[in-house]
Amino acid sequence: MTIQAAVADTSAKTVAFGDKTYAIQALSDDSYTVLLAGIPVGRVVYSFGAANGVPEGNAISEDDLYAIAEAWFAAVDA
């Protein structure tokens, strides 16, 4: 089984995951909206020392949002 890695680009405010590039829009210091082609698909939140993904609808899985969240918060904290 191959695990895909999400790659964050903080200057462009994007995360590439799989064959898609998601835009990241800040809501607060630890909460961001994840957009695909300008449409919100979920939120990523850093709380209690952990990155979490919260899907909005069924356009993306919680596991994929978790990978995006991990990559984003690791890049932001770097």
C-alpha positions in Angstrom: 0.0 0.0 0.0 1.4 3.4 -1.0 0.6 6.4 1.2 0.4 9.7 -0.7 2.1 12.6 0.9 0.5 16.0 1.0 2.9 18.9 0.2 2.2 22.4 1.6 3.2 25.6 0.0 2.7 28.4 2.6 3.7 31.2 0.2 1.0 30.1 -2.3 -1.4 29.1 0.5 -2.0 25.7 -1.1 -1.6 22.0 -0.3 -1.1 19.5 -3.2 -2.5 16.1 -2.4 -3.0 13.3 -4.9 -3.7 14.9 -8.2 -5.4 18.0 -6.8 -4.3 21.3 -5.3 -6.3 22.7 -2.5 -6.3 26.4 -1.5 -6.0 27.2 2.2 -7.8 30.2 3.6 -7.2 31.4 7.1 -10.2 31.6 9.5 -8.0 32.2 12.6 -4.4 31.2 13.7 -5.3 27.6 14.1 -8.3 27.1 11.8 -8.4 27.2 8.0 -10.9 26.5 5.2 -9.9 24.1 2.5 -11.1 24.9 -1.0 -11.0 23.0 -4.2 -11.6 25.1 -7.3 -12.9 27.9 -5.1 -15.5 25.7 -3.4 -15.1 24.9 0.4 -14.7 21.2 1.0 -13.7 21.2 4.6 -11.8 22.8 7.5 -8.5 22.0 9.1 -8.0 22.8 12.7 -5.1 22.5 15.1 -6.4 21.9 18.6 -5.0 20.3 21.7 -1.7 19.6 20.0 -3.2 17.7 17.0 -4.2 18.5 13.4 -7.8 17.6 12.5 -9.8 17.7 9.3 -13.5 18.3 9.2 -15.2 17.6 5.9 -18.1 19.7 4.6 -20.2 17.4 2.5 -18.7 14.3 0.8 -16.3 15.9 -1.7 -13.3 14.8 0.4 -12.7 12.2 3.1 -11.8 12.9 6.7 -8.5 10.9 6.1 -7.6 13.1 3.2 -8.3 16.3 5.2 -6.2 14.9 8.0 -3.2 14.5 5.6 -3.7 18.0 4.3 -4.0 19.3 7.9 -0.8 17.5 9.0 1.2 18.9 6.0 -0.2 22.4 6.4 0.4 22.8 10.1 3.9 21.2 9.9 4.7 23.8 7.2 3.2 26.7 9.1 5.1 25.8 12.3 8.4 25.3 10.5 
